[in-house]
């Protein structure tokens, strides 16, 4: 790939992304919700943000701020190869999706349901269960909310992780409730209480998922006009400010230090902040460099993708075996590729999904697995009209789970999130007696 000038590789990416948007324009975003969402994520994470860092001369993942000076591998010579892999990988995804994608078909699913207030009861059941889970461990969420100085936080692993992960289920309750247009007072209360809990737990990502789960149905159900465009602009402005606010105050939220909250955010550049929060492609480029400069580097041949089995195994029964399996092979490779000083520890830096594809099998792994991913998404999303609220609910939930996979890369975690996101979906539609459409 080095023999091609960067602008040629950049043109390849522009052509690929433009082709996807032409498909969306011709076929309609409402008919391809998950594909449209995926394409927007790819555009930001695999094109706009890495291009921004390339043009600004970023040499390492973490940049050259004082606290990160000299930290990490110099990836400046690998932007061209990285963009080549990104463009070809996304093109392979497009081919896979087009290979299986068909026009939406009409399903024999009722679009009318009795008593959507049931969603509120499902929400409260999970919410109270999560709170009890913390109380059993001696962690009082109310005390932390009021600024308790004990030092204990909801981000600590307390009680059952299975119950803790029901926080994902709260998001699905809000998504389905918004689609079925339950009383706005209930919906607002669910959003506020869920957001407070996520803040205290340090779950910034789940707040983003909450925003995604609300905005997709709104965009789907509202035609584009000047009034709705203003509403959308206001929503994005408020959402973006809140995400920045949460980002720079996350530890204050976790520890209940309300007096230390920074409301102004004047010292932070909006563009720079957004780029830093979506810089995962730099991690992927770091992985590419690692394999191209390290003769002893080995692929994991997809073993890490199977670790959902290890995650699902109950610790009470398989604790010793479970501990012996960690960390997954890809985690070891990523840590070695970052080449951080031993004292630095775990940074929490996560590559995107394409890095894991590369770790599985190099360039062939990227092309083959991106095609398979597009094929799978096309297969699982083609069976229904988006006008059906049940189908729309499922697509919104799927987008939330995919966001975690696309931006965090770890496939077993994606399945974990998807499972807990789907629990309210199955409870709601199985508990209800459907009217005939």
C-alpha positions as CSV (number, residue, x, y, z in Angstrom):
1,X,0.0,0.0,0.0
2,X,3.0,2.3,0.6
3,X,3.4,2.8,-3.2
4,X,0.1,4.7,-3.5
5,X,0.1,8.4,-2.5
6,X,-2.1,9.3,0.4
7,X,-4.4,11.4,-1.7
8,X,-5.2,8.3,-3.9
9,X,-6.0,6.3,-0.8
10,X,-8.1,9.2,0.5
11,X,-10.0,9.3,-2.8
12,X,-10.7,5.6,-2.4
13,X,-12.3,6.2,1.0
14,X,-14.4,9.1,-0.4
15,X,-15.7,7.0,-3.3
16,X,-16.6,4.1,-0.9
17,X,-18.4,6.3,1.6
18,X,-20.2,8.3,-1.2
19,X,-21.4,4.9,-2.7
20,X,-22.9,4.0,0.7
21,X,-24.7,7.4,1.0
22,X,-26.0,7.0,-2.6
23,X,-27.5,3.7,-1.6
24,X,-29.1,5.2,1.4
25,X,-30.5,8.1,-0.7
26,X,-31.9,5.8,-3.3
27,X,-33.3,3.1,-1.1
28,X,-34.3,5.3,1.9
29,X,-32.8,5.5,5.3
30,X,-36.1,4.4,6.9
31,X,-35.8,1.1,5.0
32,X,-32.2,0.6,6.1
33,X,-31.9,2.0,9.6
34,X,-29.1,-0.1,10.9
35,X,-27.0,0.3,7.7
36,X,-27.5,4.1,7.8
37,X,-26.5,4.2,11.4
38,X,-23.4,2.0,10.7
39,X,-22.4,4.2,7.8
40,X,-22.5,7.3,9.9
41,X,-20.4,5.7,12.6
42,X,-17.9,4.5,10.0
43,X,-17.7,8.0,8.4
44,X,-16.8,9.6,11.8
45,X,-14.6,7.0,13.3
46,X,-12.8,5.7,10.2
47,X,-12.6,8.8,8.1
48,X,-13.3,12.2,9.6
49,X,-11.5,11.8,12.9
50,X,-8.3,10.0,11.6
51,X,-8.2,12.5,8.7
52,X,-8.3,15.3,11.3
53,X,-5.4,13.8,13.2
54,X,-3.4,13.2,10.0
55,X,-3.8,16.8,8.9
56,X,-2.9,18.1,12.4
57,X,0.2,16.0,12.5
58,X,-0.7,13.6,15.3
59,X,2.1,11.1,15.7
60,X,0.9,8.9,18.5
61,X,-2.5,7.8,19.9
62,X,-2.3,10.1,22.9
63,X,-0.6,13.1,21.3
64,X,2.1,15.3,22.7
65,X,0.4,16.9,25.8
66,X,2.7,17.2,28.8
67,X,1.3,14.1,30.5
68,X,1.6,12.0,27.4
69,X,4.9,13.3,26.1
70,X,6.9,10.4,24.5
71,X,4.1,7.9,25.2
72,X,3.2,5.3,22.6
73,X,4.4,4.3,19.2
74,X,4.9,6.8,16.3
75,X,2.2,5.9,13.8
76,X,2.7,8.9,11.5
77,X,4.2,6.7,8.7
78,X,1.2,4.3,8.7
79,X,-1.7,6.6,8.1
80,X,-1.7,5.7,4.4
81,X,-1.8,2.0,5.0
82,X,-4.4,2.5,7.7
83,X,-6.7,4.4,5.5
84,X,-6.3,1.8,2.7
85,X,-7.4,-0.9,5.1
86,X,-10.3,1.2,6.4
87,X,-11.5,2.0,2.9
88,X,-11.3,-1.6,1.6
89,X,-12.8,-3.0,4.8
90,X,-15.8,-0.6,4.7
91,X,-16.2,-1.4,1.0
92,X,-16.2,-5.1,1.8
93,X,-18.9,-4.4,4.5
94,X,-21.0,-2.7,1.8
95,X,-20.6,-5.6,-0.6
96,X,-21.7,-8.0,2.1
97,X,-24.7,-5.9,3.0
98,X,-25.8,-5.5,-0.7
99,X,-25.3,-9.3,-1.3
100,X,-28.0,-10.2,1.2
101,X,-30.1,-7.0,1.5
102,X,-33.6,-7.1,0.1
103,X,-36.5,-4.7,0.1
104,X,-38.4,-4.8,3.4
105,X,-41.2,-7.4,3.5
106,X,-44.4,-7.2,5.3
107,X,-44.4,-9.4,8.4
108,X,-47.4,-10.8,10.1
109,X,-46.8,-8.7,13.3
110,X,-49.4,-6.6,14.9
111,X,-48.5,-2.9,15.2
112,X,-51.0,-2.3,18.0
113,X,-50.6,-3.4,21.6
114,X,-52.5,-3.0,24.8
115,X,-51.3,-1.3,28.0
116,X,-47.8,0.0,27.0
117,X,-47.7,1.2,30.6
118,X,-46.3,-2.3,31.3
119,X,-43.0,-0.9,30.1
120,X,-42.9,1.4,33.1
121,X,-43.3,-1.6,35.5
122,X,-40.6,-3.5,33.7
123,X,-38.3,-0.5,34.0
124,X,-39.0,0.0,37.7
125,X,-38.5,-3.7,38.4
126,X,-35.0,-3.6,36.9
127,X,-34.2,-0.2,38.4
128,X,-35.1,-1.4,42.0
129,X,-33.2,-4.7,41.4
130,X,-30.0,-2.7,40.5
131,X,-30.3,-0.5,43.6
132,X,-30.9,-3.5,45.9
133,X,-27.8,-5.2,44.3
134,X,-25.7,-2.2,45.5
135,X,-27.3,-2.0,48.9
136,X,-26.5,-5.6,49.6
137,X,-22.9,-4.8,49.1
138,X,-23.1,-1.9,51.4
139,X,-23.0,0.8,48.7
140,X,-25.7,3.4,49.1
141,X,-26.5,5.2,45.8
142,X,-28.4,7.9,47.6
143,X,-25.5,8.7,49.9
144,X,-23.2,9.0,46.9
145,X,-25.7,11.2,45.1
146,X,-25.7,13.5,48.2
147,X,-21.9,13.7,48.2
148,X,-20.9,10.9,50.5
149,X,-17.2,11.1,51.4
150,X,-16.7,7.4,52.1
151,X,-14.8,6.9,48.8
152,X,-17.0,4.0,47.7
153,X,-18.6,4.3,44.3
154,X,-21.2,2.6,42.1
155,X,-18.4,1.9,39.6
156,X,-17.0,-0.7,42.0
157,X,-18.0,-4.2,41.2
158,X,-20.6,-5.0,43.8
159,X,-23.0,-7.9,44.1
160,X,-24.0,-9.6,40.9
161,X,-22.6,-8.3,37.7
162,X,-25.6,-9.9,35.9
163,X,-27.9,-7.6,37.8
164,X,-25.6,-4.6,37.4
165,X,-25.7,-5.2,33.6
166,X,-29.5,-4.8,33.7
167,X,-28.7,-1.1,33.3
168,X,-28.6,-1.9,29.6
169,X,-32.2,-3.1,29.9
170,X,-33.3,0.3,31.3
171,X,-32.2,1.8,27.9
172,X,-34.4,-0.6,26.0
173,X,-37.3,0.2,28.2
174,X,-36.9,3.9,27.3
175,X,-36.5,3.1,23.6
176,X,-39.6,1.0,23.3
177,X,-41.6,3.4,25.5
178,X,-40.7,6.4,23.3
179,X,-41.7,4.4,20.2
180,X,-45.0,3.5,21.7
181,X,-45.5,7.1,22.9
182,X,-46.4,6.4,26.5
183,X,-47.3,9.4,28.7
184,X,-44.5,11.9,28.4
185,X,-44.3,12.3,32.2
186,X,-43.4,8.6,32.6
187,X,-40.9,8.8,29.7
188,X,-39.1,11.9,31.1
189,X,-38.9,10.4,34.6
190,X,-37.4,7.2,33.1
191,X,-34.8,9.1,31.2
192,X,-33.8,11.3,34.1
193,X,-33.6,8.5,36.7
194,X,-31.7,6.3,34.2
195,X,-29.2,9.1,33.4
196,X,-28.5,9.8,37.1
197,X,-27.9,6.1,37.8
198,X,-25.5,5.8,34.7
199,X,-23.6,8.9,35.9
200,X,-23.1,7.5,39.3
201,X,-22.0,4.2,37.9
202,X,-19.5,5.9,35.5
203,X,-21.4,4.6,32.5
204,X,-20.9,7.5,30.0
205,X,-21.4,5.1,27.1
206,X,-24.8,4.1,28.3
207,X,-25.9,7.7,28.3
208,X,-24.8,8.0,24.7
209,X,-26.8,4.8,24.0
210,X,-29.8,6.5,25.6
211,X,-29.4,9.5,23.3
212,X,-29.1,7.2,20.3
213,X,-32.1,5.1,21.3
214,X,-34.3,8.3,21.6
215,X,-33.1,10.1,18.4
216,X,-33.4,7.3,15.9
217,X,-37.2,6.8,16.5
218,X,-37.7,10.6,16.4
219,X,-35.9,10.9,13.1
220,X,-37.8,8.0,11.7
221,X,-41.2,9.3,12.7
222,X,-40.7,13.0,11.7
223,X,-40.5,14.4,8.2
224,X,-37.8,16.8,7.5
225,X,-38.9,20.4,7.6
226,X,-37.7,23.7,9.1
227,X,-39.4,23.2,12.4
228,X,-38.1,19.7,12.9
229,X,-34.7,20.8,11.7
230,X,-34.6,23.4,14.5
231,X,-35.7,20.7,17.0
232,X,-33.0,18.4,15.8
233,X,-30.3,21.1,15.9
234,X,-31.4,22.0,19.5
235,X,-31.4,18.3,20.5
236,X,-27.8,17.8,19.1
237,X,-26.6,21.0,20.7
238,X,-28.0,20.0,24.1
239,X,-26.8,16.4,23.7
240,X,-23.4,17.4,22.6
241,X,-23.0,19.8,25.5
242,X,-24.2,17.1,28.0
243,X,-21.8,14.5,26.6
244,X,-18.9,17.0,26.9
245,X,-20.1,17.9,30.4
246,X,-20.2,14.3,31.4
247,X,-16.8,13.6,29.8
248,X,-15.0,16.3,31.8
249,X,-16.9,15.7,35.0
250,X,-17.2,11.9,35.0
251,X,-15.1,11.4,38.1
252,X,-16.9,14.1,39.9
253,X,-20.2,12.3,39.2
254,X,-18.8,8.9,40.2
255,X,-17.6,10.3,43.6
256,X,-20.5,12.7,44.1
257,X,-18.3,15.8,44.1
258,X,-21.0,18.2,43.0
259,X,-19.2,21.3,44.1
260,X,-16.3,20.5,41.7
261,X,-18.4,20.3,38.5
262,X,-17.2,22.4,35.6
263,X,-20.1,23.9,33.8
264,X,-18.3,26.4,31.5
265,X,-16.0,24.0,29.6
266,X,-14.3,27.1,28.1
267,X,-10.8,25.7,28.2
268,X,-11.7,22.8,25.9
269,X,-12.0,23.1,22.1
270,X,-15.1,21.5,20.8
271,X,-13.5,20.1,17.7
272,X,-10.5,18.8,19.6
273,X,-12.7,17.2,22.3
274,X,-14.9,15.5,19.7
275,X,-11.8,14.2,17.9
276,X,-10.3,12.8,21.1
277,X,-13.5,11.0,22.0
278,X,-13.6,9.3,18.6
279,X,-9.9,8.6,18.0
280,X,-10.2,4.7,18.0
281,X,-8.9,4.5,14.4
282,X,-5.5,5.6,15.7
283,X,-5.4,2.5,17.8
284,X,-6.2,0.4,14.8
285,X,-3.3,2.0,12.9
286,X,-1.1,1.2,15.9
287,X,-2.1,-2.5,15.5
288,X,-1.3,-2.4,11.8
289,X,2.1,-0.9,12.5
290,X,2.8,-3.6,15.2
291,X,2.2,-6.4,12.7
292,X,4.2,-4.7,10.0
293,X,7.3,-4.1,12.2
294,X,7.3,-7.1,14.5
295,X,8.3,-10.4,12.9
296,X,7.3,-12.5,15.9
297,X,3.7,-11.0,16.0
298,X,1.1,-13.7,15.8
299,X,-2.6,-13.6,14.9
300,X,-5.2,-15.0,17.3
301,X,-7.3,-16.5,14.4
302,X,-10.5,-15.3,15.9
303,X,-10.2,-17.0,19.3
304,X,-11.0,-13.7,21.1
305,X,-14.4,-13.7,19.3
306,X,-15.3,-16.9,21.1
307,X,-14.7,-15.4,24.6
308,X,-18.4,-14.7,24.9
309,X,-18.6,-18.3,26.2
310,X,-16.1,-17.4,29.0
311,X,-18.0,-14.2,29.8
312,X,-21.2,-16.1,30.1
313,X,-19.8,-18.8,32.4
314,X,-21.0,-18.2,36.1
315,X,-18.1,-17.4,38.3
316,X,-19.7,-19.4,41.1
317,X,-19.3,-22.5,39.0
318,X,-16.3,-21.8,36.7
319,X,-14.4,-19.1,38.7
320,X,-11.0,-20.8,38.6
321,X,-11.3,-21.8,34.9
322,X,-12.7,-18.3,34.0
323,X,-9.8,-16.5,35.7
324,X,-7.2,-18.7,33.9
325,X,-8.7,-17.8,30.5
326,X,-8.1,-14.0,31.0
327,X,-6.9,-11.9,29.4
328,X,-8.1,-12.9,25.9
329,X,-5.3,-13.3,23.3
330,X,-6.3,-10.0,21.5
331,X,-5.9,-8.1,24.7
332,X,-2.3,-9.3,25.1
333,X,-1.5,-8.3,21.5
334,X,-3.1,-4.9,21.9
335,X,-1.2,-4.2,25.1
336,X,2.1,-5.2,23.5
337,X,1.3,-3.1,20.4
338,X,0.8,0.0,22.5
339,X,4.3,-0.5,24.0
340,X,3.5,1.5,27.1
341,X,5.9,1.7,30.1
342,X,5.2,-0.9,32.8
343,X,4.2,1.7,35.4
344,X,1.5,3.1,33.2
345,X,-0.8,0.2,33.7
346,X,-4.2,-0.2,31.9
347,X,-5.2,3.0,30.1
348,X,-8.6,1.7,29.1
349,X,-7.7,2.6,25.5
350,X,-9.8,0.5,23.2
351,X,-9.4,0.0,19.4
352,X,-12.3,-0.2,17.0
353,X,-13.7,-3.4,15.6
354,X,-11.4,-3.5,12.6
355,X,-8.4,-3.9,14.8
356,X,-9.8,-7.1,16.1
357,X,-10.4,-8.3,12.6
358,X,-6.8,-7.5,11.8
359,X,-5.6,-9.4,14.9
360,X,-7.7,-12.4,13.7
361,X,-6.1,-12.7,10.3
362,X,-4.3,-9.6,9.0
363,X,-5.5,-7.9,5.8
364,X,-7.5,-11.0,4.8
365,X,-9.2,-11.1,8.2
366,X,-10.3,-7.4,7.7
367,X,-11.8,-8.1,4.3
368,X,-13.4,-11.4,5.1
369,X,-14.8,-10.4,8.4
370,X,-16.1,-7.0,7.3
371,X,-17.9,-8.8,4.4
372,X,-19.3,-11.3,6.9
373,X,-20.4,-8.5,9.2
374,X,-22.2,-6.7,6.4
375,X,-23.8,-10.0,5.3
376,X,-25.0,-10.7,8.8
377,X,-26.5,-7.3,9.4
378,X,-28.2,-7.4,6.0
379,X,-29.7,-10.8,6.9
380,X,-30.9,-9.9,10.4
381,X,-32.4,-6.5,9.4
382,X,-34.2,-7.2,6.1
383,X,-37.3,-8.9,7.5
384,X,-39.6,-6.1,8.4
385,X,-41.1,-2.7,7.6
386,X,-39.8,0.1,9.8
387,X,-43.4,1.4,10.1
388,X,-44.0,-1.5,12.5
389,X,-43.2,-0.4,16.0
390,X,-42.0,-3.8,17.1
391,X,-39.5,-4.0,14.2
392,X,-38.4,-0.4,14.7
393,X,-37.8,-1.2,18.4
394,X,-35.6,-4.1,17.5
395,X,-33.6,-2.0,15.0
396,X,-33.0,0.8,17.5
397,X,-31.8,-1.8,20.1
398,X,-29.6,-3.4,17.5
399,X,-28.0,0.0,16.7
400,X,-27.2,0.7,20.4
401,X,-25.5,-2.7,20.7
402,X,-23.6,-2.2,17.4
403,X,-22.4,1.2,18.6
404,X,-20.6,-0.6,21.5
405,X,-19.0,-3.0,19.1
406,X,-18.0,-0.5,16.5
407,X,-16.4,1.9,19.0
408,X,-15.0,-0.6,21.6
409,X,-14.2,-3.5,19.2
410,X,-14.6,-6.4,21.6
411,X,-17.2,-8.8,20.1
412,X,-18.1,-10.7,23.3
413,X,-18.9,-7.4,25.0
414,X,-21.2,-6.6,22.1
415,X,-23.1,-9.9,22.6
416,X,-23.3,-9.2,26.3
417,X,-24.8,-5.8,25.7
418,X,-27.2,-7.1,23.0
419,X,-28.5,-9.8,25.4
420,X,-29.4,-7.4,28.2
421,X,-30.8,-4.8,25.7
422,X,-33.1,-7.5,24.3
423,X,-34.5,-8.6,27.7
424,X,-37.2,-5.9,27.9
425,X,-38.0,-6.4,24.2
426,X,-38.9,-10.1,24.7
427,X,-40.7,-9.4,28.0
428,X,-42.8,-6.6,26.5
429,X,-43.9,-8.4,23.4
430,X,-44.3,-11.8,25.0
431,X,-46.3,-10.5,28.0
432,X,-48.7,-8.6,25.8
433,X,-51.7,-10.0,24.1
434,X,-51.6,-8.6,20.6
435,X,-54.6,-7.2,18.8
436,X,-55.1,-8.2,15.3
437,X,-53.7,-5.6,12.9
